[in-house]
Amino acid sequence: MAKGICPVCGNEIELSPRERLPYTRVTCPRCLAELEVVEIDLVRLRRVAPEEGAEKP
């Protein structure tokens, strides 16, 4: 399994092969930040702004 580091709290997050796709959203289990995969060679995550993750009616 691939791993990434949460940019908010520094927690190491294990990512399944399905979660390693670019722009896949994951949640940090420690701080609950919504994150997005931005690189796949060296898995890098970034925090998603709340308005980006909001569901539209």
Secondary structure as GFF3:
##gff-version 3
##sequence-region A 1 57
A	DSSP	beta_strand	2	5	.	.	.	ID=ss1
A	DSSP	beta_strand	12	15	.	.	.	ID=ss2
A	DSSP	three_ten_helix	17	20	.	.	.	ID=ss3
A	DSSP	beta_strand	25	27	.	.	.	ID=ss4
A	DSSP	beta_strand	34	39	.	.	.	ID=ss5
A	DSSP	beta_strand	44	47	.	.	.	ID=ss6
A	DSSP	alpha_helix	50	53	.	.	.	ID=ss7
###
